Amino acid sequence: MGWMGRVHAQAYVRVRHHFPDLPLRPELVAVADPEPGRAEEAAARFGFATATRDWRDVAEDPTVAAVSVTTPNFLHREVGATLASAGKHIWIEKPVGLSSEDARAVAGAVASAGVAGTVGFNYRNAPAVAAARELISGGRLGLITHARFRLFSDYAAHPDGALSWRYERERGGNGVLGDLASHGVDLVRHLLGEIDSVVADTAVFIAERPRPSGATAGHTRGAGPLGRVQNEDYACAQLRLASGARVVLEASRVAVGAQNDYGFEIHGTEGALSWDFRRMNELGTSLGSAYQDQPVSTVYVGPGDGEYAAFQPGAANAMGYDDLKVIEACHFLRSIASGTSHGATLEDAVRTAEVLDSMARSARTGTWVTL
Ligand SMILES: NC(=O)c1ccc[n+]([C@@H]2O[C@H](COP(=O)([O-])OP(=O)(O)OC[C@H]3O[C@@H](n4cnc5c(N)ncnc54)[C@H](O)[C@@H]3O)[C@@H](O)[C@H]2O)c1
C-alpha cells in the first residue's frame, strides 16, 4: 500500500466507470501491508472488507480471486508465484523481481496454474503510444531506421534521499534498470519489435545515502547513518533490433531538473514520431513523402486512439497517469474473463528482464551481448 498499492486500488474502483461493458465487477476483499496501520488505513479509505499485515492471509483466502502485487521488487517472486500457484489471477508491478530468473519463476507459476497475469508496463497504455504503434505498423514512417528512448527522473537526485529498498541489490535489484529502463525496454519492444543485442554503460553518481529513520513509502528523506548505494543510478544502452533498427536508450534517477522526463523519438525512412509523457496526450509527427524539410506537427490524441474514448469525449481533454492504470485494470479483468491475454503479460516481463540483465552484463564486460 505504497504508491502503486493506492493507484491499483483506485483503478479497481474506477474501472467500471470507464468500461461499463466489462463482464466482471471487482470487489475489494482484502489488503495486506506489514507497516502497522497502513492496511487498516487503506481499507478505510478504499473500501477493502478486511486488512492484514501478512500477505499470506490473502493467498489463503478462498474468497479472493485476483490480487495486485505492488510490493518492493524483492518480494515479487515469492508473492507472485505463491499467489498464482494458489489459483489467484495476478496483476503484478514491473520489473517482476530482481532479475530475469525471478520474472521467469513468476511467469512459470502463472502458466502452470492457468491464471491470468498482467504486468504494470503502463506507458504502453497511453493513447498517443497506441496511435504511434498503429502508424508504425501501418508503414507510415517507412522502414524504422533509428530511435531514442529516454527515462529521466530526479526522484533520487537529492543526496539526502533515504537509502530505501530501492538502493539495495538484494531488495531493489538493478536500480534504475528495473525502475525506469524497464519501461523503456517495454516501449521499444511494443513499438519496434524484438531486441537482438545490446551494449551498455552504467554508473552510480551518489555513492552513499542516509538510512531511513522510519518506515518508507515513495521517496522520503533519510536521517540515519550513511550506507552504500548498491545499484545503478544511470544507464545508457545501444540496442540493435531484429528489424535492423538502432536504438539509444538512456535512463537516470538522479537527473536534476528532469521530472518524469520520459519519451521517445522514432525515425523511419519516410517519417518521424515523438512523444513526451509530460505532454501525454500529444504526439509529434512528421508524415508524408517529402523526405527533406518535411513539416512537423503536433497532434492531440482523441476518440479512436487507444482507449481514449473511455475517458474523454473529444481531443485535447487531458488524460493523466492514473488513467493508464485504469486501462491496465481493464486489460487484467478482460484477461480473466476471456482466458486470453490483454495488455502486457508475464512473457513481456521476462523478455524485458532479459534485456536488462544483458545491459548489466554488458556494462560489466564492456562488450556487446547477444540476447
Ligand atoms: N508502473 C509504474 O509506473 C510504477 C511506478 C512506481 C513503482 N512501481 C513498482 O511498484 C512496486 C512498488 O513501488 P512503490 O513505489 O509503490 O513502493 P513504495 O515503497 O511506495 O510501497 C511499497 C509498499 O509495499 C509494502 N510492503 C513491504 N513489504 C511487504 C510485504 N511483505 N507484504 C506486503 N506489502 C509489503 C510497504 O510497506 C509499502 O507500503 C515496485 O516494484 C516498483 O517497481 C511501478
The ligand as an SDF file (V2000), in Angstrom:
LIG
                    3D

 44 48  0  0  0  0  0  0  0  0999 V2000
    4.3240    1.1060  -13.1570 N   0  0  0  0  0  0  0  0  0  0  0  0
    4.8340    2.2000  -12.6250 C   0  0  0  0  0  0  0  0  0  0  0  0
    4.7920    3.2810  -13.2210 O   0  0  0  0  0  0  0  0  0  0  0  0
    5.4590    2.1040  -11.2520 C   0  0  0  0  0  0  0  0  0  0  0  0
    5.7180    3.2780  -10.5220 C   0  0  0  0  0  0  0  0  0  0  0  0
    6.2580    3.1490   -9.2300 C   0  0  0  0  0  0  0  0  0  0  0  0
    6.5560    1.8900   -8.7220 C   0  0  0  0  0  0  0  0  0  0  0  0
    6.3320    0.7760   -9.4800 N   0  0  0  0  0  0  0  0  0  0  0  0
    6.6420   -0.5720   -8.9440 C   0  0  0  0  0  0  0  0  0  0  0  0
    5.7080   -0.8490   -7.8970 O   0  0  0  0  0  0  0  0  0  0  0  0
    6.3480   -1.5440   -6.8250 C   0  0  0  0  0  0  0  0  0  0  0  0
    6.1280   -0.7590   -5.5350 C   0  0  0  0  0  0  0  0  0  0  0  0
    6.6450    0.5410   -5.7030 O   0  0  0  0  0  0  0  0  0  0  0  0
    6.0910    1.7650   -4.8280 P   0  0  0  0  0  0  0  0  0  0  0  0
    6.6390    2.9990   -5.4530 O   0  0  0  0  0  0  0  0  0  0  0  0
    4.6150    1.6440   -4.6500 O   0  0  0  0  0  0  0  0  0  0  0  0
    6.8530    1.4520   -3.4740 O   0  0  0  0  0  0  0  0  0  0  0  0
    6.5520    2.0110   -2.0200 P   0  0  0  0  0  0  0  0  0  0  0  0
    7.8300    1.8890   -1.2660 O   0  0  0  0  0  0  0  0  0  0  0  0
    5.8310    3.3280   -2.1090 O   0  0  0  0  0  0  0  0  0  0  0  0
    5.4960    0.9480   -1.4370 O   0  0  0  0  0  0  0  0  0  0  0  0
    5.8170   -0.3990   -1.1760 C   0  0  0  0  0  0  0  0  0  0  0  0
    4.7880   -0.9200   -0.1710 C   0  0  0  0  0  0  0  0  0  0  0  0
    4.9880   -2.3250   -0.0130 O   0  0  0  0  0  0  0  0  0  0  0  0
    4.8380   -2.6050    1.3660 C   0  0  0  0  0  0  0  0  0  0  0  0
    5.4460   -3.8890    1.7160 N   0  0  0  0  0  0  0  0  0  0  0  0
    6.7210   -4.1350    2.1160 C   0  0  0  0  0  0  0  0  0  0  0  0
    6.8530   -5.4350    2.4410 N   0  0  0  0  0  0  0  0  0  0  0  0
    5.6510   -6.0230    2.2420 C   0  0  0  0  0  0  0  0  0  0  0  0
    5.1310   -7.3440    2.4220 C   0  0  0  0  0  0  0  0  0  0  0  0
    5.9230   -8.3340    2.8950 N   0  0  0  0  0  0  0  0  0  0  0  0
    3.8360   -7.5790    2.1530 N   0  0  0  0  0  0  0  0  0  0  0  0
    3.0170   -6.5880    1.6950 C   0  0  0  0  0  0  0  0  0  0  0  0
    3.4410   -5.3040    1.4990 N   0  0  0  0  0  0  0  0  0  0  0  0
    4.7510   -5.0470    1.7700 C   0  0  0  0  0  0  0  0  0  0  0  0
    5.4800   -1.4130    2.0570 C   0  0  0  0  0  0  0  0  0  0  0  0
    5.0930   -1.3290    3.4330 O   0  0  0  0  0  0  0  0  0  0  0  0
    4.9120   -0.2620    1.2060 C   0  0  0  0  0  0  0  0  0  0  0  0
    3.6480    0.1450    1.6880 O   0  0  0  0  0  0  0  0  0  0  0  0
    7.8240   -1.6840   -7.2250 C   0  0  0  0  0  0  0  0  0  0  0  0
    8.0020   -2.9670   -7.7580 O   0  0  0  0  0  0  0  0  0  0  0  0
    8.0250   -0.6390   -8.3180 C   0  0  0  0  0  0  0  0  0  0  0  0
    8.9850   -1.0350   -9.2850 O   0  0  0  0  0  0  0  0  0  0  0  0
    5.7700    0.8650  -10.7170 C   0  0  0  0  0  0  0  0  0  0  0  0
  1  2  1  0
  2  3  2  0
  2  4  1  0
  4  5  1  0
  4 44  2  0
  5  6  2  0
  6  7  1  0
  7  8  2  0
  8  9  1  0
  8 44  1  0
  9 10  1  0
  9 42  1  0
 10 11  1  0
 11 12  1  0
 11 40  1  0
 12 13  1  0
 13 14  1  0
 14 15  2  0
 14 16  1  0
 14 17  1  0
 17 18  1  0
 18 19  2  0
 18 20  1  0
 18 21  1  0
 21 22  1  0
 22 23  1  0
 23 24  1  0
 23 38  1  0
 24 25  1  0
 25 26  1  0
 25 36  1  0
 26 27  1  0
 26 35  1  0
 27 28  2  0
 28 29  1  0
 29 30  1  0
 29 35  2  0
 30 31  1  0
 30 32  2  0
 32 33  1  0
 33 34  2  0
 34 35  1  0
 36 37  1  0
 36 38  1  0
 38 39  1  0
 40 41  1  0
 40 42  1  0
 42 43  1  0
M  CHG  2   8   1  16  -1
M  END
$$$$
